[in-house]
Amino acid sequence: MAAMTPAERQKRYRKRALRDPEGLLLARLQVMLGPHASANLDRICQKTGWSKREAVEKALNDLAKSLQCNDTD
């Protein structure tokens, strides 16, 4: 069997990386934040002990619920 190309290795890595430890399928999100929002995110993570991912997920889910556009309760 031939060695994998860098592109093949990257594809394999991305496929594995899109699952969290519980096996849930994840979506990749890349955003640029302003300095105020970035500092707030850092402070939230420091105060709560959450990861940035956990803080963003909670903020989005809470906003969706308050706007009544959440697909789950």
Jmol script that loads the backbone (N, CA, C; Angstrom):
load data "model"
ATOM      1  N   MET A   1       0.848  -1.187   0.000  1.00  0.00           N
ATOM      2  CA  MET A   1       0.000   0.000   0.000  1.00  0.00           C
ATOM      3  C   MET A   1       0.883   1.237   0.000  1.00  0.00           C
ATOM      4  N   ALA A   2       0.569   2.179  -0.865  1.00  0.00           N
ATOM      5  CA  ALA A   2       1.364   3.397  -0.989  1.00  0.00           C
ATOM      6  C   ALA A   2       1.089   4.335   0.183  1.00  0.00           C
ATOM      7  N   ALA A   3       2.053   5.163   0.494  1.00  0.00           N
ATOM      8  CA  ALA A   3       1.894   6.147   1.560  1.00  0.00           C
ATOM      9  C   ALA A   3       0.833   7.182   1.157  1.00  0.00           C
ATOM     10  N   MET A   4       0.163   7.706   2.152  1.00  0.00           N
ATOM     11  CA  MET A   4      -0.869   8.710   1.866  1.00  0.00           C
ATOM     12  C   MET A   4      -0.226  10.039   1.499  1.00  0.00           C
ATOM     13  N   THR A   5      -0.896  10.762   0.631  1.00  0.00           N
ATOM     14  CA  THR A   5      -0.446  12.110   0.301  1.00  0.00           C
ATOM     15  C   THR A   5      -0.841  13.041   1.442  1.00  0.00           C
ATOM     16  N   PRO A   6      -0.216  14.223   1.514  1.00  0.00           N
ATOM     17  CA  PRO A   6      -0.625  15.184   2.548  1.00  0.00           C
ATOM     18  C   PRO A   6      -2.126  15.515   2.487  1.00  0.00           C
ATOM     19  N   ALA A   7      -2.671  15.617   1.304  1.00  0.00           N
ATOM     20  CA  ALA A   7      -4.102  15.920   1.158  1.00  0.00           C
ATOM     21  C   ALA A   7      -4.962  14.787   1.731  1.00  0.00           C
ATOM     22  N   GLU A   8      -4.540  13.549   1.510  1.00  0.00           N
ATOM     23  CA  GLU A   8      -5.282  12.404   2.049  1.00  0.00           C
ATOM     24  C   GLU A   8      -5.206  12.364   3.574  1.00  0.00           C
ATOM     25  N   ARG A   9      -4.027  12.664   4.115  1.00  0.00           N
ATOM     26  CA  ARG A   9      -3.883  12.705   5.578  1.00  0.00           C
ATOM     27  C   ARG A   9      -4.749  13.808   6.181  1.00  0.00           C
ATOM     28  N   GLN A  10      -4.774  14.973   5.539  1.00  0.00           N
ATOM     29  CA  GLN A  10      -5.579  16.093   6.029  1.00  0.00           C
ATOM     30  C   GLN A  10      -7.061  15.747   5.993  1.00  0.00           C
ATOM     31  N   LYS A  11      -7.511  15.118   4.924  1.00  0.00           N
ATOM     32  CA  LYS A  11      -8.909  14.713   4.807  1.00  0.00           C
ATOM     33  C   LYS A  11      -9.280  13.739   5.920  1.00  0.00           C
ATOM     34  N   ARG A  12      -8.401  12.800   6.187  1.00  0.00           N
ATOM     35  CA  ARG A  12      -8.633  11.816   7.250  1.00  0.00           C
ATOM     36  C   ARG A  12      -8.689  12.496   8.619  1.00  0.00           C
ATOM     37  N   TYR A  13      -7.773  13.439   8.856  1.00  0.00           N
ATOM     38  CA  TYR A  13      -7.761  14.182  10.118  1.00  0.00           C
ATOM     39  C   TYR A  13      -9.057  14.955  10.305  1.00  0.00           C
ATOM     40  N   ARG A  14      -9.480  15.678   9.267  1.00  0.00           N
ATOM     41  CA  ARG A  14     -10.710  16.482   9.372  1.00  0.00           C
ATOM     42  C   ARG A  14     -11.917  15.604   9.674  1.00  0.00           C
ATOM     43  N   LYS A  15     -11.977  14.438   9.072  1.00  0.00           N
ATOM     44  CA  LYS A  15     -13.099  13.532   9.319  1.00  0.00           C
ATOM     45  C   LYS A  15     -13.134  13.110  10.783  1.00  0.00           C
ATOM     46  N   ARG A  16     -11.969  12.803  11.348  1.00  0.00           N
ATOM     47  CA  ARG A  16     -11.900  12.432  12.774  1.00  0.00           C
ATOM     48  C   ARG A  16     -12.178  13.630  13.677  1.00  0.00           C
ATOM     49  N   ALA A  17     -11.681  14.799  13.309  1.00  0.00           N
ATOM     50  CA  ALA A  17     -11.790  15.986  14.149  1.00  0.00           C
ATOM     51  C   ALA A  17     -13.213  16.521  14.221  1.00  0.00           C
ATOM     52  N   LEU A  18     -14.082  16.121  13.311  1.00  0.00           N
ATOM     53  CA  LEU A  18     -15.456  16.625  13.305  1.00  0.00           C
ATOM     54  C   LEU A  18     -16.366  15.828  14.233  1.00  0.00           C
ATOM     55  N   ARG A  19     -15.777  15.039  15.103  1.00  0.00           N
ATOM     56  CA  ARG A  19     -16.554  14.319  16.118  1.00  0.00           C
ATOM     57  C   ARG A  19     -15.982  14.656  17.486  1.00  0.00           C
ATOM     58  N   ASP A  20     -16.897  14.953  18.418  1.00  0.00           N
ATOM     59  CA  ASP A  20     -16.440  15.242  19.777  1.00  0.00           C
ATOM     60  C   ASP A  20     -16.228  13.939  20.536  1.00  0.00           C
ATOM     61  N   PRO A  21     -15.754  13.999  21.783  1.00  0.00           N
ATOM     62  CA  PRO A  21     -15.483  12.752  22.525  1.00  0.00           C
ATOM     63  C   PRO A  21     -16.694  11.837  22.672  1.00  0.00           C
ATOM     64  N   GLU A  22     -17.908  12.386  22.651  1.00  0.00           N
ATOM     65  CA  GLU A  22     -19.110  11.551  22.748  1.00  0.00           C
ATOM     66  C   GLU A  22     -19.555  11.031  21.386  1.00  0.00           C
ATOM     67  N   GLY A  23     -18.816  11.370  20.335  1.00  0.00           N
ATOM     68  CA  GLY A  23     -19.139  10.880  19.007  1.00  0.00           C
ATOM     69  C   GLY A  23     -20.132  11.740  18.251  1.00  0.00           C
ATOM     70  N   LEU A  24     -20.487  12.904  18.819  1.00  0.00           N
ATOM     71  CA  LEU A  24     -21.439  13.780  18.142  1.00  0.00           C
ATOM     72  C   LEU A  24     -20.772  14.460  16.957  1.00  0.00           C
ATOM     73  N   LEU A  25     -21.508  14.592  15.881  1.00  0.00           N
ATOM     74  CA  LEU A  25     -20.992  15.250  14.697  1.00  0.00           C
ATOM     75  C   LEU A  25     -20.938  16.751  14.945  1.00  0.00           C
ATOM     76  N   LEU A  26     -19.810  17.360  14.660  1.00  0.00           N
ATOM     77  CA  LEU A  26     -19.606  18.790  14.890  1.00  0.00           C
ATOM     78  C   LEU A  26     -19.615  19.548  13.574  1.00  0.00           C
ATOM     79  N   ALA A  27     -19.880  20.840  13.657  1.00  0.00           N
ATOM     80  CA  ALA A  27     -19.798  21.732  12.500  1.00  0.00           C
ATOM     81  C   ALA A  27     -18.632  22.686  12.727  1.00  0.00           C
ATOM     82  N   ARG A  28     -17.856  22.911  11.711  1.00  0.00           N
ATOM     83  CA  ARG A  28     -16.718  23.830  11.819  1.00  0.00           C
ATOM     84  C   ARG A  28     -17.226  25.253  11.678  1.00  0.00           C
ATOM     85  N   LEU A  29     -16.747  26.126  12.560  1.00  0.00           N
ATOM     86  CA  LEU A  29     -17.126  27.532  12.549  1.00  0.00           C
ATOM     87  C   LEU A  29     -15.864  28.357  12.717  1.00  0.00           C
ATOM     88  N   GLN A  30     -15.654  29.270  11.806  1.00  0.00           N
ATOM     89  CA  GLN A  30     -14.490  30.150  11.911  1.00  0.00           C
ATOM     90  C   GLN A  30     -15.003  31.573  11.831  1.00  0.00           C
ATOM     91  N   VAL A  31     -14.773  32.351  12.884  1.00  0.00           N
ATOM     92  CA  VAL A  31     -15.255  33.732  12.933  1.00  0.00           C
ATOM     93  C   VAL A  31     -14.155  34.664  13.413  1.00  0.00           C
ATOM     94  N   MET A  32     -14.290  35.907  13.064  1.00  0.00           N
ATOM     95  CA  MET A  32     -13.416  36.957  13.570  1.00  0.00           C
ATOM     96  C   MET A  32     -14.269  37.796  14.513  1.00  0.00           C
ATOM     97  N   LEU A  33     -13.801  38.002  15.739  1.00  0.00           N
ATOM     98  CA  LEU A  33     -14.530  38.781  16.724  1.00  0.00           C
ATOM     99  C   LEU A  33     -13.838  40.117  16.941  1.00  0.00           C
ATOM    100  N   GLY A  34     -14.653  41.110  17.257  1.00  0.00           N
ATOM    101  CA  GLY A  34     -14.092  42.390  17.650  1.00  0.00           C
ATOM    102  C   GLY A  34     -13.422  42.262  19.012  1.00  0.00           C
ATOM    103  N   PRO A  35     -12.595  43.227  19.370  1.00  0.00           N
ATOM    104  CA  PRO A  35     -11.853  43.119  20.624  1.00  0.00           C
ATOM    105  C   PRO A  35     -12.743  43.037  21.868  1.00  0.00           C
ATOM    106  N   HIS A  36     -13.851  43.746  21.881  1.00  0.00           N
ATOM    107  CA  HIS A  36     -14.741  43.725  23.040  1.00  0.00           C
ATOM    108  C   HIS A  36     -15.390  42.346  23.198  1.00  0.00           C
ATOM    109  N   ALA A  37     -15.906  41.798  22.107  1.00  0.00           N
ATOM    110  CA  ALA A  37     -16.531  40.475  22.156  1.00  0.00           C
ATOM    111  C   ALA A  37     -15.503  39.400  22.508  1.00  0.00           C
ATOM    112  N   SER A  38     -14.308  39.507  21.963  1.00  0.00           N
ATOM    113  CA  SER A  38     -13.257  38.536  22.251  1.00  0.00           C
ATOM    114  C   SER A  38     -12.872  38.573  23.733  1.00  0.00           C
ATOM    115  N   ALA A  39     -12.743  39.773  24.284  1.00  0.00           N
ATOM    116  CA  ALA A  39     -12.410  39.912  25.705  1.00  0.00           C
ATOM    117  C   ALA A  39     -13.538  39.350  26.571  1.00  0.00           C
ATOM    118  N   ASN A  40     -14.793  39.608  26.162  1.00  0.00           N
ATOM    119  CA  ASN A  40     -15.928  39.054  26.908  1.00  0.00           C
ATOM    120  C   ASN A  40     -15.905  37.534  26.883  1.00  0.00           C
ATOM    121  N   LEU A  41     -15.623  36.961  25.742  1.00  0.00           N
ATOM    122  CA  LEU A  41     -15.552  35.503  25.634  1.00  0.00           C
ATOM    123  C   LEU A  41     -14.458  34.957  26.541  1.00  0.00           C
ATOM    124  N   ASP A  42     -13.312  35.602  26.547  1.00  0.00           N
ATOM    125  CA  ASP A  42     -12.217  35.161  27.418  1.00  0.00           C
ATOM    126  C   ASP A  42     -12.614  35.247  28.890  1.00  0.00           C
ATOM    127  N   ARG A  43     -13.276  36.343  29.274  1.00  0.00           N
ATOM    128  CA  ARG A  43     -13.695  36.505  30.676  1.00  0.00           C
ATOM    129  C   ARG A  43     -14.757  35.476  31.063  1.00  0.00           C
ATOM    130  N   ILE A  44     -15.693  35.210  30.161  1.00  0.00           N
ATOM    131  CA  ILE A  44     -16.724  34.196  30.425  1.00  0.00           C
ATOM    132  C   ILE A  44     -16.068  32.841  30.650  1.00  0.00           C
ATOM    133  N   CYS A  45     -15.132  32.484  29.797  1.00  0.00           N
ATOM    134  CA  CYS A  45     -14.442  31.192  29.919  1.00  0.00           C
ATOM    135  C   CYS A  45     -13.654  31.117  31.221  1.00  0.00           C
ATOM    136  N   GLN A  46     -12.994  32.198  31.572  1.00  0.00           N
ATOM    137  CA  GLN A  46     -12.209  32.211  32.801  1.00  0.00           C
ATOM    138  C   GLN A  46     -13.117  32.074  34.025  1.00  0.00           C
ATOM    139  N   LYS A  47     -14.238  32.783  34.026  1.00  0.00           N
ATOM    140  CA  LYS A  47     -15.135  32.774  35.186  1.00  0.00           C
ATOM    141  C   LYS A  47     -15.874  31.443  35.327  1.00  0.00           C
ATOM    142  N   THR A  48     -16.277  30.845  34.216  1.00  0.00           N
ATOM    143  CA  THR A  48     -17.105  29.637  34.262  1.00  0.00           C
ATOM    144  C   THR A  48     -16.295  28.347  34.178  1.00  0.00           C
ATOM    145  N   GLY A  49     -15.089  28.427  33.627  1.00  0.00           N
ATOM    146  CA  GLY A  49     -14.310  27.217  33.405  1.00  0.00           C
ATOM    147  C   GLY A  49     -14.699  26.498  32.122  1.00  0.00           C
ATOM    148  N   TRP A  50     -15.597  27.113  31.335  1.00  0.00           N
ATOM    149  CA  TRP A  50     -16.021  26.526  30.066  1.00  0.00           C
ATOM    150  C   TRP A  50     -14.946  26.736  29.013  1.00  0.00           C
ATOM    151  N   SER A  51     -14.969  25.875  28.003  1.00  0.00           N
ATOM    152  CA  SER A  51     -14.138  26.111  26.824  1.00  0.00           C
ATOM    153  C   SER A  51     -14.830  27.183  25.981  1.00  0.00           C
ATOM    154  N   LYS A  52     -14.120  27.723  25.021  1.00  0.00           N
ATOM    155  CA  LYS A  52     -14.738  28.705  24.123  1.00  0.00           C
ATOM    156  C   LYS A  52     -15.896  28.063  23.375  1.00  0.00           C
ATOM    157  N   ARG A  53     -15.712  26.827  22.988  1.00  0.00           N
ATOM    158  CA  ARG A  53     -16.789  26.117  22.291  1.00  0.00           C
ATOM    159  C   ARG A  53     -18.029  26.031  23.171  1.00  0.00           C
ATOM    160  N   GLU A  54     -17.855  25.648  24.429  1.00  0.00           N
ATOM    161  CA  GLU A  54     -18.999  25.533  25.336  1.00  0.00           C
ATOM    162  C   GLU A  54     -19.693  26.886  25.524  1.00  0.00           C
ATOM    163  N   ALA A  55     -18.913  27.952  25.671  1.00  0.00           N
ATOM    164  CA  ALA A  55     -19.490  29.284  25.871  1.00  0.00           C
ATOM    165  C   ALA A  55     -20.277  29.742  24.642  1.00  0.00           C
ATOM    166  N   VAL A  56     -19.727  29.531  23.468  1.00  0.00           N
ATOM    167  CA  VAL A  56     -20.414  29.935  22.232  1.00  0.00           C
ATOM    168  C   VAL A  56     -21.669  29.100  22.032  1.00  0.00           C
ATOM    169  N   GLU A  57     -21.587  27.786  22.256  1.00  0.00           N
ATOM    170  CA  GLU A  57     -22.771  26.929  22.111  1.00  0.00           C
ATOM    171  C   GLU A  57     -23.881  27.367  23.056  1.00  0.00           C
ATOM    172  N   LYS A  58     -23.532  27.637  24.318  1.00  0.00           N
ATOM    173  CA  LYS A  58     -24.540  28.055  25.294  1.00  0.00           C
ATOM    174  C   LYS A  58     -25.154  29.385  24.887  1.00  0.00           C
ATOM    175  N   ALA A  59     -24.332  30.342  24.468  1.00  0.00           N
ATOM    176  CA  ALA A  59     -24.847  31.647  24.063  1.00  0.00           C
ATOM    177  C   ALA A  59     -25.801  31.515  22.875  1.00  0.00           C
ATOM    178  N   LEU A  60     -25.422  30.724  21.879  1.00  0.00           N
ATOM    179  CA  LEU A  60     -26.276  30.546  20.706  1.00  0.00           C
ATOM    180  C   LEU A  60     -27.570  29.822  21.059  1.00  0.00           C
ATOM    181  N   ASN A  61     -27.469  28.767  21.857  1.00  0.00           N
ATOM    182  CA  ASN A  61     -28.674  28.026  22.244  1.00  0.00           C
ATOM    183  C   ASN A  61     -29.612  28.880  23.097  1.00  0.00           C
ATOM    184  N   ASP A  62     -29.048  29.674  24.021  1.00  0.00           N
ATOM    185  CA  ASP A  62     -29.883  30.558  24.844  1.00  0.00           C
ATOM    186  C   ASP A  62     -30.563  31.628  23.996  1.00  0.00           C
ATOM    187  N   LEU A  63     -29.844  32.204  23.045  1.00  0.00           N
ATOM    188  CA  LEU A  63     -30.434  33.216  22.164  1.00  0.00           C
ATOM    189  C   LEU A  63     -31.527  32.606  21.303  1.00  0.00           C
ATOM    190  N   ALA A  64     -31.292  31.437  20.750  1.00  0.00           N
ATOM    191  CA  ALA A  64     -32.308  30.764  19.931  1.00  0.00           C
ATOM    192  C   ALA A  64     -33.569  30.498  20.753  1.00  0.00           C
ATOM    193  N   LYS A  65     -33.375  30.076  22.002  1.00  0.00           N
ATOM    194  CA  LYS A  65     -34.524  29.816  22.868  1.00  0.00           C
ATOM    195  C   LYS A  65     -35.285  31.109  23.159  1.00  0.00           C
ATOM    196  N   SER A  66     -34.579  32.186  23.442  1.00  0.00           N
ATOM    197  CA  SER A  66     -35.249  33.455  23.765  1.00  0.00           C
ATOM    198  C   SER A  66     -35.977  34.031  22.544  1.00  0.00           C
ATOM    199  N   LEU A  67     -35.477  33.747  21.355  1.00  0.00           N
ATOM    200  CA  LEU A  67     -36.128  34.201  20.121  1.00  0.00           C
ATOM    201  C   LEU A  67     -37.174  33.218  19.607  1.00  0.00           C
ATOM    202  N   GLN A  68     -37.338  32.137  20.336  1.00  0.00           N
ATOM    203  CA  GLN A  68     -38.289  31.078  19.995  1.00  0.00           C
ATOM    204  C   GLN A  68     -38.020  30.504  18.604  1.00  0.00           C
ATOM    205  N   CYS A  69     -36.755  30.333  18.311  1.00  0.00           N
ATOM    206  CA  CYS A  69     -36.404  29.696  17.028  1.00  0.00           C
ATOM    207  C   CYS A  69     -35.510  28.490  17.285  1.00  0.00           C
ATOM    208  N   ASN A  70     -35.710  27.877  18.453  1.00  0.00           N
ATOM    209  CA  ASN A  70     -34.954  26.693  18.842  1.00  0.00           C
ATOM    210  C   ASN A  70     -35.729  25.458  18.403  1.00  0.00           C
ATOM    211  N   ASP A  71     -35.032  24.449  17.909  1.00  0.00           N
ATOM    212  CA  ASP A  71     -35.733  23.244  17.473  1.00  0.00           C
ATOM    213  C   ASP A  71     -35.903  22.225  18.604  1.00  0.00           C
ATOM    214  N   THR A  72     -35.299  22.504  19.773  1.00  0.00           N
ATOM    215  CA  THR A  72     -35.475  21.632  20.938  1.00  0.00           C
ATOM    216  C   THR A  72     -35.777  22.490  22.150  1.00  0.00           C
ATOM    217  N   ASP A  73     -36.352  21.897  23.159  1.00  0.00           N
ATOM    218  CA  ASP A  73     -36.663  22.646  24.390  1.00  0.00           C
ATOM    219  C   ASP A  73     -35.534  22.603  25.362  1.00  0.00           C
TER     220      ASP A  73
END
end "model"
wireframe off; spacefill off
backbone 0.3
color backbone group
